[in-house]
Amino acid sequence: MDESPGWEAIDAALRRIYGDQEPAHYGTLLRWSLGGPDPLDGISAYPRTEPVPHWHFVSYGMTELYSKESDDLQESGWGFEFTFRLVRDPAETTPPAWALSFLQNLARYVYNSGNWFEPGHHMNVNGPIASERDDSEIRAIGFVPDPELGGISTPHGRVEFLQIVGLAAEEYEALQRWNAVALMELLAPRMPLYTTDLDRRSLLGDPEVAAAVQAGIERDGSTSGTLYVNKAHWERDGATTTLRIGALQAASVGQTLRGRLPFGRALVLQTDDTRLRFHPSDAPVIEQPDAAALSVGVPAEALDELVAALVPRASVTPLAAMPGVVVEIVPTAMLDRYGEETGEVVG
């Protein structure tokens, strides 16, 4: 299309940083709206040398690039475009292809699920973010405002530039038990411009960082009130309620419960069609307000047993401290970027 005011607004924001520098740009042959496989119409990658050599990727396609289609006049499309900063070899002249696929995969997740991202959100990507880097500890992501681009107003509404930040598995476990924003702020001095380095080790290996994180967990607990999971169902048979949770995310659920319930906070497991809520209670209690929702009251003395049952393998565990409650962990089939089963199963 000849007119693309949303696209031009993104370009104008980038010119404030890069002037006339030409990025490496990658477009799609067939747009998503016309049946193409990739939601992003384009991705630009700028080579940087400061504060560390890195690629600065910026997406085009999470917002309304061409015409105003939604009824929301305040926000353009999903309200954000992705950015991603990736450490590069100074001699590298072409951005890695996996990073382009990674951005398309995240966009595809939003378009297919309807779940959007905001600063403070986070995700376990269930493996290295670069699939060919099995040796990398960077296996999760968090989201922060891009420290240089921030947000802009466009003819179609507000657009925030939302930067993806790679996290080590150990850092992600700490994030689930604490506060994503606070953890990111703590790590920021050791991650210039929140640049992702696939070769770095967990920053919790620094005793000073580890101590600050542990103090935050003990002081604040977890701010993650809702986890989007692929399996959180139940079956009620007389006096017995069986809670079925997918093996892939079981351990993460347990970590987050430890950061929520002792602080008087509930945790919701949200799937496409169900809502399973755990909340602190003086005694075990099961309530089902409707067919798609279940509420489980967990007394303090039952928490350790509940968390111990949330293991990443198929199992069935009756809870002695909650008579009539059974935790069943079911295998999780892994999906590819198109939502098709890969044949790999966790659990």
VOLO-39170 format. One record per residue (C-alpha): x, y, z; residue in one letter. Coordinates in steps of 0.5 Angstrom, whole numbers, padded with zeros to 4 digits, always signed. Layout:
XYZA...
# end
This chain:
+0000+0000+0000M+0003+0007-0002D+0000+0010+0005E+0003+0007+0011S+0003+0013+0017P+0004+0008+0022G+0010+0005+0019W+0013+0012+0018E+0012+0014+0025A+0016+0008+0027I+0021+0010+0022D+0021+0018+0025A+0022+0015+0032A+0028+0011+0029L+0031+0017+0025R+0032+0021+0032R+0037+0015+0034I+0040+0013+0028Y+0039+0019+0023G+0040+0017+0016D+0043+0010+0018Q+0040+0005+0013E+0039-0002+0017P+0038-0009+0015A+0031-0010+0013H+0027-0016+0012Y+0020-0016+0010G+0015-0021+0008T+0013-0024+0002L+0005-0025+0004L+0002-0021+0009R-0001-0024+0015W-0008-0021+0013S-0007-0024+0006L-0006-0031+0009G+0002-0031+0010G+0005-0035+0016P+0009-0029+0019D+0005-0023+0023P+0010-0018+0022L+0011-0014+0016D+0018-0012+0017G+0024-0013+0022I+0029-0008+0022S+0036-0009+0025A+0041-0004+0026Y+0049-0005+0028P+0051-0002+0034R+0058-0001+0037T+0056+0002+0044E+0055+0001+0049P+0057-0006+0047V+0057-0008+0040P+0050-0011+0039H+0044-0011+0034W+0038-0007+0035H+0032-0010+0032F+0025-0007+0031V+0019-0010+0029S+0013-0007+0024Y+0007-0011+0025G+0004-0011+0032M+0001-0004+0031T-0004-0001+0025E+0001+0001+0020L-0003+0003+0014Y-0010+0004+0016S-0014+0005+0023K-0018-0002+0023E-0020-0002+0031S-0025+0002+0035D-0019+0004+0040D-0017+0011+0038L-0012+0011+0044Q-0008+0005+0042E-0005+0003+0035S-0006-0005+0034G-0004-0009+0040W-0001-0002+0043G+0007-0004+0042F+0012-0006+0037E+0018-0011+0039F+0025-0009+0040T+0031-0014+0041F+0038-0012+0043R+0043-0018+0041L+0050-0018+0043V+0054-0019+0036R+0061-0020+0034D+0064-0013+0031P+0066-0016+0025A+0059-0019+0024E+0055-0015+0018T+0049-0020+0018T+0044-0021+0023P+0043-0028+0025P+0037-0031+0022A+0034-0034+0028W+0033-0027+0032A+0028-0026+0026L+0025-0032+0027S+0024-0031+0034F+0021-0024+0033L+0016-0027+0028Q+0014-0033+0033N+0013-0028+0039L+0008-0024+0034A+0005-0031+0032R+0004-0032+0039Y+0000-0026+0041V-0004-0026+0034Y-0006-0033+0035N-0007-0033+0043S-0010-0026+0044G-0005-0025+0050N-0001-0019+0049W+0005-0017+0053F+0007-0011+0057E+0013-0008+0061P+0014-0013+0067G+0011-0019+0063H+0015-0025+0062H+0016-0032+0059M+0019-0039+0059N+0021-0041+0052V+0022-0048+0054N+0029-0048+0051G+0035-0044+0049P+0032-0037+0046I+0037-0039+0040A+0035-0046+0038S+0042-0048+0036E+0045-0046+0042R+0044-0052+0047D+0050-0049+0051D+0046-0042+0053S+0043-0041+0059E+0039-0036+0056I+0032-0039+0056R+0027-0034+0058A+0025-0027+0057I+0022-0021+0060G+0020-0015+0057F+0022-0007+0059V+0020-0001+0055P+0026+0000+0050D+0031+0005+0054P+0032+0009+0048E+0025+0009+0044L+0020+0009+0049G+0013+0011+0046G+0011+0015+0041I+0004+0018+0038S+0002+0016+0031T-0004+0018+0027P-0007+0011+0029H-0006+0012+0037G+0000+0010+0042R+0005+0006+0040V+0010+0003+0046E+0017+0000+0044F+0017-0006+0048L+0024-0009+0049Q+0025-0017+0050I+0031-0019+0055V+0034-0025+0055G+0034-0028+0062L+0038-0034+0065A+0034-0040+0067A+0036-0039+0074E+0034-0031+0074E+0027-0033+0071Y+0026-0038+0077E+0028-0032+0082A+0023-0027+0078L+0017-0032+0079Q+0018-0032+0086R+0020-0024+0086W+0018-0018+0082N+0020-0018+0075A+0021-0010+0075V+0025-0010+0081A+0029-0016+0078L+0030-0012+0071M+0032-0006+0075E+0037-0010+0079L+0040-0013+0073L+0040-0007+0069A+0047-0004+0071P+0050-0011+0068R+0046-0011+0062M+0048-0005+0058P+0041-0002+0055L+0038-0009+0057Y+0042-0012+0051T+0042-0020+0051T+0048-0024+0051D+0047-0031+0049L+0054-0033+0052D+0053-0030+0059R+0052-0034+0065R+0047-0033+0070S+0048-0026+0074L+0046-0029+0080L+0053-0032+0080G+0055-0025+0083D+0054-0026+0091P+0052-0019+0091E+0046-0020+0086V+0044-0026+0089A+0044-0023+0096A+0039-0017+0094A+0035-0022+0090V+0034-0027+0096Q+0032-0020+0100A+0027-0018+0095G+0024-0025+0095I+0023-0025+0103E+0021-0018+0103R+0016-0017+0098D+0014-0024+0095G+0012-0025+0088S+0008-0020+0084T+0006-0025+0078S-0002-0026+0080G-0003-0030+0073T+0000-0035+0069L-0002-0037+0062Y-0001-0044+0062V-0003-0050+0057N-0006-0055+0062K-0010-0053+0068A-0016-0057+0068H-0020-0061+0074W-0025-0067+0075E-0029-0067+0080R-0032-0074+0082D-0036-0074+0089G-0031-0072+0095A-0025-0072+0090T-0022-0067+0086T-0017-0068+0081T-0013-0062+0079L-0009-0063+0072R-0003-0059+0071I+0002-0060+0065G+0009-0062+0066A+0012-0057+0062L+0010-0051+0067Q+0009-0055+0073A+0015-0053+0077A+0014-0046+0075S+0007-0046+0078V+0010-0049+0084G+0016-0043+0085Q+0010-0038+0084T+0006-0041+0089L+0011-0040+0094R+0012-0033+0092G+0004-0032+0093R+0001-0036+0098L+0005-0034+0104P+0004-0027+0103F-0004-0027+0103G-0004-0027+0095R-0008-0032+0090A-0005-0035+0084L-0009-0036+0078V-0007-0041+0072L-0011-0039+0066Q-0012-0043+0060T-0015-0042+0053D-0022-0045+0057D-0021-0045+0064T-0019-0041+0070R-0016-0045+0076L-0015-0040+0082R-0011-0042+0088F-0011-0038+0095H-0009-0038+0102P-0014-0041+0107S-0015-0043+0114D-0018-0050+0111A-0018-0054+0105P-0024-0051+0101V-0026-0053+0093I-0031-0048+0090E-0033-0048+0083Q-0037-0042+0081P-0038-0044+0074D-0036-0050+0069A-0030-0046+0067A-0027-0044+0074A-0025-0047+0080L-0022-0044+0086S-0018-0048+0091V-0016-0046+0098G-0010-0048+0101V-0008-0048+0108P-0001-0046+0110A+0001-0053+0112E-0001-0056+0105A+0003-0051+0101L+0010-0055+0102D+0006-0062+0100E+0003-0058+0094L+0009-0055+0091V+0013-0062+0092A+0007-0065+0087A+0008-0060+0082L+0014-0064+0078V+0016-0064+0071P+0014-0071+0070R+0007-0075+0069A+0005-0077+0076S-0001-0077+0081V+0000-0075+0088T-0006-0075+0093P-0005-0069+0098L-0005-0072+0105A-0006-0064+0108A-0012-0063+0103M-0016-0070+0104P-0020-0071+0097G-0015-0067+0093V-0011-0070+0088V-0005-0067+0084V-0004-0070+0077E+0001-0068+0072I+0000-0070+0065V+0005-0070+0059P+0006-0064+0055T+0006-0064+0048A+0011-0059+0045M+0009-0055+0039L+0013-0051+0033D+0012-0044+0031R+0006-0046+0027Y+0002-0049+0033G+0003-0056+0031E+0006-0062+0035E+0013-0063+0034T+0013-0070+0037G+0017-0068+0043E+0014-0069+0050V+0015-0066+0057V+0013-0071+0062G
# end
